[in-house]
Amino acid sequence: MLLGSLLVLLLLGTAGTASAHAALESTDPADGSVLKSAPRTVTLTFSESVALLDDSFRVYDPDNRRVKTSSAHHAKDAGDTASVTLPAKLGTGTFTVAWRVVSADSHPVSGAFTFSIGKPSATTTPVSTAPTEDPLTGSLYDIARYFAYIAAALLIGTATFLVLCRPPNPTVLNKPIRTGWWTLLATTLALLLLRAPYEAGTGLATAFEPSAIPKTLTSRPGLALAARLLLLAATAAYLLRLRGRDRFGRAALGTGAVLAVGLALTWASAEHASAGIQVPVAMTSAVLHLLAMSVWLGGLTALLTVLYRSPTLDAAPVARFSRLAFASVTVLVVTGIYQSWRGLGSWNALTGTSYGRILLVKLGAVVLLLAVAGWSRRWTGRMVGAEVRLRVPELVRAGAGAGADGVSATGSASASSAGGEGAPTSGDDSKGGGDGSQDRGDGSQDRQDGYRRGLRRSVLFEVAVGVVVLVITTLLTNTLPGRAAADAQQTATSAGIPAASVTTVPFRVGNAGGKVQITLDPGRVGENSVEAVVYGPDGGFATVPELRLSFTLPTQKIGPLDANVKDEGGYWGTNTLNLPIAGTWTMKVTVRTSDVDQVSVSREVRIVR
């Protein structure tokens, strides 16, 4: 009953229509605003529901002293908001607000902004006062997640191979199953213990605070991990009950399938599939994707174990797994295409976001994995063919022997009545024929052993590439999806939260041309970094002897201000461009392509507070 309740909570908790990773839509007070009087509250609004931490807000005064605030809460009980109450007397100057929350897909997100009372201060608290990420905690949490994926694949895939492929010596798979179960148990406990410091961005000591585990168990990731522990306990009882069986009935198969789906659901309910568009479809796709991956890669490990530890293995289990692997790959391709579309949102995100670039790396690894799988499939076909050729003479001899037995029996009866001795002669001929057939069988056996060694090597390589794919998959689950990144930038811009300003300036000098892509970060009043990349007419990187940038604000008669960009090897840049006033600035780009050829092009850029 407890396990069922947890799974129901996980399913109901994923019914929202949020965007994976929360994006900050607005702040009250607005970022960079100057107020006449002190606000009573600070409220943030996000693109999806967020979970609050004990230290979700840190407010600093102009002297970098922390302001005492109320505990963080949801404004008007709206799950997509975070708010704190400020003291009545704040003074004047610029205040910095650092915040940290947990998005619906279980990933912490953080940021900072400023507002001023009366007038801005000459200096402000640096944004780095936001809660920092503890590198050791984050690394240990990620390592535990990697091994949890590998353990799930080993446990589910090996058990599936045992039940559906029916190897002749199933006891050799007991150790991989135990290893998968114990590793998944250990990593789940580690994730449960590390969850509190991971969310807060603090050190390992936070994990041992009395309130850490109980608080974690009230969150969706905590519920998912608790459900996984209960499912592991049920899986252990299930495996112990089936130990030693050679055949499995429908009830046993159905129970195993339910446990496997339940384990997969503990991942889908707490990661990217649980937030964003089409949540029910995404959850189903994520479960199928994880199960197919486990059956394929875990099954490969089981096959490799059997190939090395079962000298009597025939081709039948290998052929069964070949068909099972083909079905798994089909599911992986279909669900992978859907999840890629859902995570990216556009073709530009494939190369323009970290998620897209990691996805391209995963795609390359999967293509390599499929190539190796094809290699293994060819070895499987050769092994099956060799076994057929090996057994044909045996079947022929068995049929001939049955016929000879009938003739011999009749002949013996006749010989007995006639006093003849024909039977011994027939037996001698049979023995001689058997020797010839055995010689032919030895040659086929040698070829089959060679095919088996080739299959071992290809499967070993396939397993190694599969582990790399699992690691890349884990990286993807911890990366902001391209669709969410675009949504975050759009909502930030619409809310007045500046994102980096990117301007592309085409130019032409004589018969040659190109473009300059200029990035101003953060594209707001004050100090900005500048990165200018020159592209040739073919779209590739180009080098020029000189590039100059200057900025003018005609409405205020300011400028031109020289950006003083320098050649940084591959791009031109600076970190010291200071734009003092908000408005529409004119950016003048001068490109010199030779000693005598140069061109200047102007574009308008919007600089906000």
VOMARGU-513996 format. One record per residue: residue in one letter; x, y, z negated of N, C-alpha, C in turn. Coordinates in steps of 0.001 Angstrom, whole numbers, plus 500000, padded with zeros to 6 digits. Atoms other than C-alpha are relative to their C-alpha. Example, Ala and Ser with C-alpha at 12.3 -4.5 7.8 and 13.67 -1.06 7.14 Angstrom:
residues 2
A500890498810500000512300495500492200500900501200500000S499180498810500060513670498940492860499230501090499270
This chain:
residues 609
M500828498789500000500000500000500000500866501267500000L499140498830500054502820502414499140500635500275501352L499401499836498679504528501773502471498993500549501001G501032499505499095501274502290504359499693501468499766S500272498592500320500643505571502542501103500901500541L498894499189499500504108506841503423499938500155501511L500074499925498544503676505990507100498850500887500449V501125499127499667500267507696507179500381501462499803L499561498634500245501792510812505618500944500480501093L499066499628498938504555510779508220499261500307501287L500748499793498761502088510462511089499172501271499939L500832498806500129499727513128509787500857501250499945G499119498848500119502653515390509040500619500421501308T499389499655498717503718515373512677498974500440501025A501071499684499052500448516482514194500015501439500461G499969498606499602501489520113514620500450500176501437T499569499704498625502370521834517880501153500981499973A498900499073500173505596523465516810501062499798501059S498863500114499088508776524055518769501194499514499206A498902500594500739511711521918517700501040501050499642H499176498966500609513990524052515473499180501302499919A500785498787500187512234527072513993500732501205500584A499453498753499469512779530380515806499387501161499221L500479498832500726512522533644513869499283500936500963E500791499139499106509724535709515459499985501451499547S500047498613500473509626538784513229500444500059498547T499656499739501403510817540289509977499266501251499552D500645498831500606509072542735507667500690500268498652P499740498931499040510843545130507209500721499498501253A499361500369498749512084545038510783501511500143499884D498546499953500010515741544413511419500487501367500465G499425498708499663517687547688511432499115501197499720S500923498887500233514693549769510331500470500871498828V499713499053501081515031552845508090498662500399499374L501262499783500698512237553160505486500089501212499084K500031498853500904511169556186503502499958499551498546S500104500508501367510368554088500419500308498507499988A499596501399500138511367550691499087498819499066500251P501075500983499774509308547713500333499820499130498758R500250500878501149507706545412497794500333498548500316T499703501384499615508296542223499765500851499976501265V499340500309498737510450540757502503499326498744500535T500735501128499409508552538443504873500566499674501374L499543500481498700509817536354507771498906499142500621T500969500828499267507576534793510413500740499186501054F499294500915499112508742531744512383499054499424501046S500780500593498916507601529894515478499348498686499587E500575501251500478506706526804513428500038499990498479S499981500129501449506118525688509870501417499726499523V498665500184500575509201525773507676499867499582498546A499919500369501412510135524263504342500961500959499306L499207499019500739511556526584501682500929499310499014L499018500503500951514583526028499480500009500882498762D499898499176501208515329527251495978500774501284500266D499164498851499693517868529614497506499770500470501432S500300499627498618516064530488500736500331501453500302F499715498578499783516658534249500250501139500460499105R499000499263500765519652536278499190499973501438500497V500082498583499647519232540046499159501145500726499302Y498837499294500523522310542279498715499807501504500170D500122498544499930522402545992497930501206500592500719P498888499398499252524769548517499577501371499747499376D498728500268500679527454547688496972500337498509499971N499757501443499880527319543953497866499674499246498712R500472500707501194525588543026494606498655499360500318R501227500725499685522838540453494740498816500595499239V501225499448500576519334541793494129499147498858499447K500851501025500601517103539812491786498619500030500658T501292500103499308513990538606493645499178498875499382S500833501130500416511079536276493041500442498740500747S499717501227499259511232532654494183499346500090501378A500533499972498632510621532075497881498650499297500054H501327500592499852507033531328498905499481500315501400H500651499725498716504791531227501970499022501146499832A500898498849500090503038534536502555498583499588500387K501411500314499765499251534103502323499807498519500344D500072501460499808499831530318502267500169499585501460A499739500347498603500887530408505938501316499244500070G498817500845499987503363527586506543501119500501500876D498964499497499103505204529505509258500625501296499496T499429498786500575506222532331506901500870499654498794A499193500090501215508772532822504138500082501404499420S500098498669500594508565535668501652500570500005498590V499583499774501391510059537057498438499537501390499577T500378498702500561509024539919496162501239500696499476L498844499215500404511567542684495563499687500787498731P500246499152501173512028544732492360499481501374500404A500641498715499688510250548075492146501020501075500374K498992498971499748513429550166492126501209499372500679L498887500539499237515976549400494802501102501022500251G499024498993499637517752552698495348499980500262501493T499924499675498574518824553958498756501210499321500625G498889500605499283521142552692501421499546498786500802T500273501143499135521389549598503603500071498701499203F500095501290500692520307546197502235500108498869501035T499818501163499134521232542845503733499195498832499451V500804501165500371518867539848503690500574498777500722A499537501278499438520386536391504208498955498944499659W501076500977500225517896533535504625500393498625500544R499769501378499555517857529759505081498743499188499726V501192500841500134514892527429505693500258498696500764V499891501279499302514323523913507034498861499923500999S501017500030498953512501523603510364499238498690499964A500889501161500031509780521057511073500685498720500446D499299501206499549512239518692512762501160499629499093S499094500353501096514309518503509539501347500709500046H498705499339499911517201520743510659499964501358499295P499941498671500629518215523717508467500336501079501019V499679498834499169518256527126510176500194501181499070S499692498870500878519626530365508758500325501226500829G499692498749499326520326533977509601500043501143499007A499939498819500858520537537514508265499567501228500788F500348498726499371519293541037508981500125501096498946T499855498860500914519436544519507447498814500946500129F500925498863499961517088547365506556500548501055499049S499478498898500804517765550750505025498861500766499340I500958499159500729515945552901502463500598501401499924G499502498629499988516288556660502857500868500248501214K499091499881498854519266556535505205500987498835499951P499041501114499987521769553893506328501248500331499215S498741499843500715524879553346504258501150500097500989A498809499923499151528311554099505620500539498607500289T499591501398499815529171550431505114498869499107499511T501039500957500389526912547390504789500634498679499626T499540501336500367527244543929503334500161499156501251P499838500844498803528673541550505959498963498898500047V501025501022499806526225539063507428500422498656499442S499504501280500478528427536211506228499570499679498575T500485500294501338526794536502502791498882498972500007A500986501078499932524218533967504039500610498712499477P499464501261500508524527530486502503500860499325501063T499078500602499047527518528823504136499794498497500072E500071501446499836527670525307505486501223499376499338D498884500724500573529779522993503382500464498963501023P499577500901498914531901521156505983500017498537499585L499953501391500436532341518000503896498607499393499941T501375500497500068528617517646503212499439499745501386G500514500162498645527717518207506856500637498831500734S499306501099499330530370515769508081499532498648499481L500450501268500580529329513010505667498570499682500423Y501389500218499580525663513500506561499947499526501448D499989500403498595526422513245510275500551498581500167I499428501352499918528596510142509775498970498962499577A501041500929500458525793508475507817498923499822501069R501005500097498938523365509269510655500520499142501154Y499420500819498931525755507770513235499887498514499660F499999501409500387526085504528511302498586499455499807A501387500458500121522343504390510639499461499574501363Y500421500378498653521675504368514392500632498672500421I499302501228499616524311501682514966499445498805499241A500523501094500819522983499569512092498608499582500455A501353500327499520519397499805513361500072499211501294A499851500735498744520501498692516815500483498577499747L499467501331500297522464495781515352498935499106499379L501021500793500689519630494635513095498858499616500938I501160500266499140516729494975515542500399499194501228G499584500680498781518662493870518620500406498560499768T499577501379500274520224490792517031498805499128499653A501184500775500357516932489661515515499152499695501237T500767500218498764515192490107518886500670498948500879F499259501001499222517918488125520657499789498602499412L500176501291500662517576485347518097498632499397500295V501373500498499852513796485091518496499647499729501464L500454500105498614513362485610522252500966499260500919C499028500639499107516592484267523763500371498595499546R499854501360500535516840481165521526501370499385500299P498673500593499806520617480518521435500077498623499335P499955501367500536521617476886520703500493499926498562N499469500008501363523459477773517465499650501320499324P500440498697500524521426480553515795500711500430498731T499353499629501263523420480435512550501153500980500206V498884499070499776526279482394514191499531501451499966L500536498630500010523949485429514248499604500465498603N500369499600501361523329485442510490500856501164499512K499108498938500473526379487611509826499682501349500637P500380498694499437525491490376512358498690500538499434I501269499540500560521944490492510992500210500534498591R499722499526501366523197490777507405500774501315500029T499216498756499894525736493417508439499115501178500377G500913498927499612523056495472510180499086500417498867W500927499680501093520681495223507225500695500761498884W499296499345501106523229496140504557500513501380500399T499514498687499551524701498970506634498856501004500077L501141499096499934521277500449507284499515500371498602L500372499686501381520456500197503587500958501021499400A499005499092500579523711501907502584499901501395500602T500085498681499363523373504706505143498707500723499625T501263499362500405519728505322504204500123500577498596L499780499488501358520682505665500534500918501218500022A499086498860499895523545507979501513499278501237500537L500760498869499447521236510162503618499041500574498978L500920499537501042518734510328500776500745500808498945L499206499309501009521478511380498368500548501321500527L499372498805499428523043513925500755498996501018500517R500991499119499381519769515456501947499920501357499305A500132498726500728519534518117499205501164500939500277P498911499071499664523064519559499666500077500324501482Y500002499727498561522705519249503457499025501123500324E500987498937499756519567521386503436500473501334499451A499590498752500640521064523943501058501334500513500510G498690499598499525524469524012502761501033500069498900T499121499944501167526177523354499430500894498766499931G499069501097500183528834520965498121499326498744499482L500535501304500392528417517330497099499453499992498581A500464499992501384527880518237493446498489500204499920T501449499754499998524350519399494331499213498699500095A500709501265499817523425515828495235499701499304498686F500150500701501273523758514729491609499224500810498971E500865499251500908521546517400490099498709499229499767P501190500807500315518505515848488343498809500260500926S501168499666499175516026517658490594500213499699501477A499698500131498577517749516827493897499167498914500671I500732501099499370516229513415494689498489500215499947P501455499764500016512689514210493450499552501065500990K500385498955499050512643517393495536500102499497501429T499850500561498658513923515537498595498821499109500360L501094500931499743511162512961498235498664500696500236T501226499257499680508540515706498596500016500546501423S499883499489498628509809516641502073499766498870500990R500233501013498975509080514858505341501231499133500265P498828500871499854512696513686505854500159499045498826G499902500865501165512666512361502300498990498874500035L501023501041499863509398510499502906500405498967501046A499567500929498953510844509010506097501077499055499471L498941500845500550513930507758504256499449499027498968A500618500905500975511801506334501432499244498880500705A500709501030499229509618504529503981500983499015500614R498996500893499423512761503142505604500513499005498957L499557500908501063513904501701502280498972498910499740L501043500999500217510557499989501765499913499025501167L500016500880498829510619498634505311501190499047499998L498834500875500095514113497280504735499766498880498987A500328501039500980512881495457501647499065498957500619A500914500934499331510026493955503683500726499187501065T499224500706498975512476493063506467500847498905499380A499191501019500674514728491226504010499152498784499637A500890501115500346511788489142502758499594499219501246Y500394500637498737510738488433506350501121499115500543L498871500767499470514215487294507404500306498780499142L499757501145500886514657485081504342498967498903500229R501054500988499787511341483382505040500204499244501312L499823500646498699512301482641508657501351499314500147R498653500562499896515832481479507880499948498488500270G499917501422499675516630478115509456498997499522501033R500986500420498997513700478066511908500587500051501402D499605500008498591514233477156515555498932500610500901R501109499454499223510813478269516793499196500956499120F500721498966500730508672481243515819498605500151500585G501379499886499554504893481468515957499598501434500251R500499498658499682502768484417516958499972500899498776A500048499188501223502333485571513353501384500541499658A498635499559500293506086485693512833500459501058500991L499621499019498984506629487535516125499293501330499775G500758498767500240503878490026515340500514500762498790T499470499345501193505237490729511862501334500677500294G498719499408499638508720491300513253499839501249500850A500231498832499151507384493691515887499514501190499175V500511498917500847505483495710513262501130500614499175L498881499486500791508610495999511086500949500819500868A499106499258499108510712497104514068499414501355500371V500655498730499665508181499753515108500009500937498796G499976499181501207507957500957511508501357500626499761L498657499452500169511733501364511273500265501106501020A499796498971498976511815503278514568499209501266499684L500845498855500339509019505514513334500642500889498939T499354499176501030511149506654510373501002500974500602W499169499014499285513458508336512893499120500994500759A500819499126499156510807509697515247499231501026499179S500846499118500810508796511240512404500765501137499353A499231498982500710511661513366511111501015500706500896E499041499355499119513527514536514213499270500720501130H500532499124498955512910516334517533498600499622500463A501311500411499505509884514251518511498872500489499102S501047499620500948508013515407515403499587501459500122A500337498590499825507944519040516560500161500363501462G499928499588498604507343520711519892498701499694500721I501188500268499196504920520105522720499713498500500039Q500426501390499774502964516848523166500550499062498926V499412500766501103503872515493519730499593498523500022P500331501444499981501854512212519951500730499234501094V499289500656498902503356511379523354501491499925499689A498572499972500313506820512415522184500350498979498919M499753500988501053506545510258519049500011498591500580T500059501315499361505523507238521117501236499760500850S498824500125499147508321507875523595501264499784499176A498808500127500845510906508260520822500095498610499385V500001501348500581509856504978519170500395498967501051L499663500941498931509987503088522478501463500132500421H498617499764499596513326504689523351500964499357499002L499127500567501029514903503682520040499944498479500000L500133501455499976513510500145520223500690499403501222A499350500510498786514666499656523825501516500079499878M498564499865500214518109500978522933500508498916499049S499587501008500977518290498616519942499999498599500609V500094501328499384517141495578521927501147499795500983W498935500130499006519675496274524668501381499939499346L498652499928500544522762497333522699500208499009498858G499885501003501052522086495186519638500003498598500569G500011501301499342521269492264521905501329499692500663L498673500210499421524586492765523704500993499524498944T499113500428501086526398492468520386499712498559499611A500363501385500313524472489281519627500500499047501081L499523500836498908525285487890523068501511499824499933L498546500079500112528970488708522595500396499051498868T499719500895501132528941486946519209499786498544500396V500307501368499591527312483869520690501024499493501015L499020500417499002529738483796523634501333499601499374Y498724500295500633532718483776521299499911498860498983R500076500939501123531381481516518552499168498758500279S500782501188499649529182478988520379500588499367501258P499366500595498808531348476806522682499040499202500859T500951500817499235528275474800523742498901500835500653L501054499144499443526281477819524968499782499703501478D500310500168498590524492477103528213499494501320500571A500359498761499312523247479662530720498591500479499689A501398499626500195519591479671529639499833501216499088P500141498800500837519895482136526682500543501259500678V499423498849499298522112484384528819499024500526501050A500973499587498982519527484421531616498793500669499354R501146499375500692516737485181529122500350501415499570F499620498649500424518670488135527728500156500930501194S499871499162498801519408489374531242498653500596500377R501343499482499695515667489670531884499531500984498932L500391499110501097515103491247528452500736501342500111A499218498766499852517897493784529054499471500847501145F500550499244498869516420494744532430498722500738499594A501229499345500479513052495467530784500340501157499064S499600498936500927514795497491528052500537501214500739V499443498894499217516703499567530593498886500767500704T501130499333499353513458500305532438499298500944499027V500634499153501028511882501604529213500901501184499661L499067498923500323515019503624528442499991501087501069V499989499013498900514978505306531857498732500842499967V501277499265499985511279506234531706499910500953498812T500093499141501187511356507537528135501100501045499978G498915499029499957514724509204528686499699501172500906I500381498918499088513432511190531652498984500928499332Y501011499173500663510423512347529644500627500853498895Q499406499259501106512482513323526595500956501078500492S499122498974499435514994515178528768499187501191500486W500868498910499540512207517183530411499455500784498814R500592499346501169510648517915527037501036500834499252G498974499279500734513930518974525463500591501165500766L499363498954499210515233521063528355499056501144500333G500959498959499637512205522927529658500275500640501342S499672499400498712514066524211532735501327499431500484W498737500476499446516898523282535093501166500834499500N498916499138500461518933526272533900500540499541498650A499571500441501323519005524803530390500948498813500066L499130501161499863520865521779531740501468500391499927T498619499527500048524046523812532138500163501229499111G499914498764500758523191526921530139499835499852498504T500162500216501438522646525339526702500875498841499548S499203501106500557524640523065524407499257498684500148Y500805501215499871521772520573524470500108499435501424G499925500449498620521844520421528262501360499426500345R498654500499499685525611519996528436500265498652499331I499839501299500666525586517196525862499162498949500716L500850500927499259522720515616527791500683499534501286L499263500384498801524863515667530950501094498980499668V498983500966500427527645513890529059499355498648499721K500702501252500270525138511305527848499579499330501306L500409500556498714523845510865531395501171499297500677G498825500635499419527371510154532611500347498697499304A499707501223500757527910507622529819498980498909500310V501036500988499682524587505927530609500213499416501389V499716500505498658525482505680534304501141498980499950L498899500955500167528768504018533308499504498716499345L500543501172500688526856501717530970499180499133500951L500792500765499033524464500720533759500899499278501010A499063500650499073527405500001536065500612498756499367V499435501159500703528971497722533465498936498927499816A501087500969500140525570496113532880499794499228501305G500102500691498716525389495328536602501112498983500184W498868500920499971528806493741536347499687498752499157S500375501127500870527587491607533428498912499146500642R501092500737499364524487490665535386500528499080501104R499405500855498975526648489352538230500688498788499375W499386501129500688528656487217535812498938499021499513T501088500861500453525365485923534408499487499140501148G500464500759498840524199484908537896500966498898500384R499015501024499674527455483084538554499978498864498973M500025501017501049527235481304535213498794499080500164V501204500813499779523667480163535911500184499103501216G499787500800498807524634479004539400500951498843499760A499048501073500300527606477042538089499347498902499188E500666501021500819525410475312535526499042499159500846V500891500762499112522891474358538205500813498990500802R499156500924499232525689472883540334500557498890499129L499471501004500919527025471081537284498962498941499670R501037500937500444523702469491536425499353499209501130V500610500731498888522589468440539916500502498561500081P499549501393499959524869465370539981499443499163498853E500542500737501139523651464419536506498555499580500255L501396500322499702520045464638537641499909498921501074V499997501024498947520852462612540768500346498641499418R499616501260500615522610459974538712498890499453499128A501095500457500861519705459907536269498905499357500844G501022500590499126517259459302539154500472498698500614A499461501230499420519548456747540784500068498893498974G499923500994501061520041455066537463498662499384499700A501341500538500262516315454754536951499617499006501079G500299500925498906515960453170540418500834498731499902A499121501163500099518960450917539849499555499058498904D500476500846501098517522449740536559498861499116500466G501130500796499514514354448628538338500473498873500916V499474501023499081516288446817541108500769498945499227S499191500942500765518648445291538600499142499027499233A500871500896500758515817443976536527499391498947500905T500594500974499065514170442366539569501045499009500475G498937500876499512517464441054540861500427499002498953S499576500898501076518339439609537498499022498869499826A501002501070500139515104437759537302500157498992501115S499836500918498856515655436354540792501263499174499836A498744500702500153519227435511540009499904498928498937S500143500991501067518236433748536840499285498774500513S500748501151499497515751431651538633500792499250501046A499233500651498936518194431050541472501365499576499524G498688500359500525521217430703539240501091500908500509G498985499089499480522969433762540934500547500940498942E499368499057500921525190436475539308500198501351500714G499869498718499272524430439661541261500056501216499100A500103498820500854523864442003538291501322500594499603P498742499399500368527446442376537152500618500816501112T499446499256498867528497443506540623499361501371500131S500708498720499956525804446205540624500483500935498912G499506499173501103527016447417537264501364500571500317D498683499477499657530597447741538567499905501161500974D500178498913499025529425449877541518499517501268499306S500549498845500719527466452124539156501071500711499213K498927499407500783530479452654536997500945500806500874G499128499273499077532604453592539960499380501279500479G500679498760499575529988456090541191500005501031498909G499979499053501126529867457622537714501322500714499902D498698499360500087533605458305537790500145501104501026G499914498977498946533337460165541073499185501219499657S500846498862500375530472462279539803500631500790498875Q499370499311501117532398463084536621501120500918500482D498950499152499448535312464396538655499431501285500571R500640498797499442532982466758540518499502500916498886G500495499201501125531473467843537192501118500770499322D498887499306500639534889468751535773500354501278500745G499710498790499240535499471209538608498971501077499743S501061499026500280532140472912538026500122500540498589Q499849499554501385532809473036534301501110501031499872D498913499024500021536103474836534882499536501350500533R500518498733499465534374477423537045499061500668499016Q500938499421500968531630477890534440500744500631498828D499207499420501093534247478447531711500624501324500433G499454498738499499535850481092533903498950501089500067Y501087499017499962532510482819534464499649500467498593R500326499640501381531898482740530728501024500978499422R498973499062500451535225484436530010499793501374500642G500285498720499348534379487103532585498817500705499379L501171499407500638530990487652530968500357500568498638R499562499476501299532656488048527573500644501368500149R499297498725499813534916490804528871499038501117500384S500928498955499555532122492692530613499047500407498880V500904499681501105529798492446527593500732500793498927L499220499247500981532578493639525285500141501458500429F499901498638499481533104496684527506498645500701499909E501348499443500052529343497214527652499654500446498581V500251499639501399529119497210523841500768501260499631A499192498822500321531965499743523585499385501268500580V500638498827499387530298502129526040498673500299499312G501270499808500698526983501563524247500167500744498689V499735499284501249528494502745520953500229501485500281V499784498596499617529662505934522703498667500682500306V501322499442499695526115506471524013499231500284498705L500680499793501280524776506070520466500529501249499293V499415498817500637527203508688519149499510501272500682I500482498821499267526198511140521893498518500239499698T501420499865500336522523510438521147499823500658498646T500085499386501335523100511322517505500343501475500064L499679498583499827524757514573518567498812500763500578L501166499346499394521702515385520692498916500278498973T501059499809500999519331514881517757500331501126499025N499604498936500918521334517484515812500255501312500736T499756498817499178521432520043518649498674500662500362L501197499250499631518895522775519349499634499710501447P500396500293498614516922521635522449499969501250500859G499968498867499090517165523826525520498700500780500021R501302499320500019513422524576525476499869500879498761A500082499229501236513661525691521847500964501179500014A499047498894499904516745527789522568499425501143500821A500630498965499175514874529627525320498873500680499239D501080499416500787511862530091523036500545500920498923A499411499179501056514102531411520270500472501337500539Q499530498756499418515680533971522584498831500892500417Q501154499214499555512295535028523987499281500633498818T500701499456501160510652535421520581500849501041499290A499127499021500639513694537209519222499958501326500750T500036498777499202513638539684522102498674500723499846S501317499370500121509890540267521856499778500581498625A500163499489501359510212540813518121500981501121499703G499024498955500240512987543340518548501269499490499371I498775500564500541515669540949517286500939499804501175P499206500003498778518465541512519764500751498711500205A499140501101499595520045538644521611501125500588500840A498908499507499174523233538929523629499451500489501337S500421499419498729522803541113526708500896499467501107V499247500560498875523844539422529974499553500710501274T500298499275498766524050541439533210500894499471501114T499239500448498838525119540179536627500068501127501014V499779498863499101526611542808538938500646499503501290P499388500388498715527127541870542625500886501139500527F499142498977499385529918543669544511500485499486501361R499445500351498692531372543744548019501109500988500333V498852499185499581534806544997549169500400499538501393G499709500392498638535250544962552925499136498817500391N500735501195499593534291541518554209499851498985498873A500046500921501139534679539887550799499030500525498952G500938499610501043532235539890547922500045499035498844G500076500858501181531340538314544632499058500614498993K500827499440501063529745539122541304500771499953498690V499411499957501338530706539985537745498870499762498995Q500980500268501058528760538481534832500537500585498704I499535499252501172529030540777531807499082499707498823T500755500319501213527951539726528316500381500971498904L499818499137501173527495542252525507499369499306498801D500496500712501166527141540618522116500285500830498744P501408500446499912524978541444520212499108500865500875G500831499144499161523806544120522657499188500996499198R500716499071500870522860546539519910500937501122499566V499209498862500467524024549780518305501138499515499112G498847500372500799527497549525516829501018499255500836E498907500708499333530423547313517658499478498797500773N500379501114499131529995544868520521501246499339500554S498956500685499239532171542227522096499563499958501465V500265499990498564532435542244525888500746498836500631E499368501066499227533104539272528151499548500142501441A500313499819498586533280539812531913500692498901500807V499488501107499197533681536842534256499764500340501468V500086499672498582534401537393537974499823498711500796Y500260501148499128532961534937540520500225500400501443G499784499756498588533951534672544176498751499751500816P501178500187499141531605534387547177499479498568500004D500435501400500038531508530576546788499434499609498650G500538500283501324530322530850543182501032499501499015G498935500448500899533653529684541739500675501178499313F499288498949500715535838531606539302500996500684500931A499077499227499170537895534373540882500858500881499100T499113499102500730540849536456539703500159501294500774V499811498684499386541245540176540370501107500713499237P498898499312500685544196542456539584499538500984498937E500451499020500996542050544949537662498479500024499952L501443499821500191538563545317536201499814501020498888R500260498956500997537259548382534344498502500110499739L501388499768500398534023549003532425499914501311499237S500252498778500768532647552304531199498496500146499797F501408499858500376529351553286529530499668501466499781T500463498616500109527388556519529758498540499993499587L501397499824500386524164557606528009499560501386500470P500293498678499408522873560417530283499050500839499160T500995499220500737519930561421528072500612500737498817Q499340499361501142522291562266525204501337500623500384K498740499451499482525196563384527417501211499413499267I498892500715500642527456560745525876500721499181501054G499207500822499112530303559204527794500583500773501159P499830501464500004531780557796529799500938499496498900L499183500677501005533137555457527106500678498813500664D499245501087499358535891553177528420500016498779499080A500024501218500813535486549592527206501395499427499776N498625500477500148539240548943527656500086498466499989V499946501464499937538726545328528697501380499565500495K498692500539499628541861543200529068499834498605500588D500015501330499390542614540109531120500359498972498928E499801501009501036542221537221528674500291498628500593G499736501282499358543024534501531220498712499260500291G501279500610499646539843533469533003498840500957499853Y501035498979500138537801536462531879500651501274499461W499567498718500543538159540126530922499158500289498769G500786499821501216537166541049527379500602500958499003T499595499175501147537327543164524256499007499767498879N500884500119501169535883543078520751499766501340499321T500011498704500689535999546810520036499151501050500703L500862499010499347533328548439522237498958500488498995N500938499411500965531329550816520004499001500880500746L501076499226499376527968552081521348499173500599498873P500524499411501243526702554574518734498505500239499968I501413499604499980523129555262519875499212499021500857A500876500863499206520235553129521089499489500760501215G500518499385498788518932553762524592500410499201501225T499645500641498734519375552892528250501306500596500497W498669499568499613523077553145529025500268499609501457T499541500324498654524632553228532480501371499357499893M498730500734500030527355550611532796500622500042501395K499293499899498732529880551297535556501089498928500048V499043501097499842531859548285536794500886500316501207T499044499753498920535005548901538855500865498758500176V499238501214499686536600545887540566501037500346501063R498940499793499012539978546179542301500479498631500455T499647501312499456540738543256544611501392499970500627S498639499933499445544082544490546053500581501355499627D499379498721500336546471547411545856499188501187500518V500709498871499392544187549523548042498481499815500028D501429500273499894540742547875547858499356499907498628Q500767500080501232538310548529545031498593500528500246V501376499556499886534601549157544480499447500220498607S500660499725501283532461550605541690498491499824500169V501444500251499978528890549471540938499452500316498631S500609499627501278526554550784538236498715499216499763R501225500664500421523804548996536313499558500572498660E500521499530501282521535550017533447499902498837499022V500126501001501061521691548106530157499298500643498813R500773499506501122519351548452527208500690499615498690I499378500225501298520992548853523787498983500367498920V500998499772501042518718548523520745500688500149498657R499439499822501345519182549242517059500322498656499381
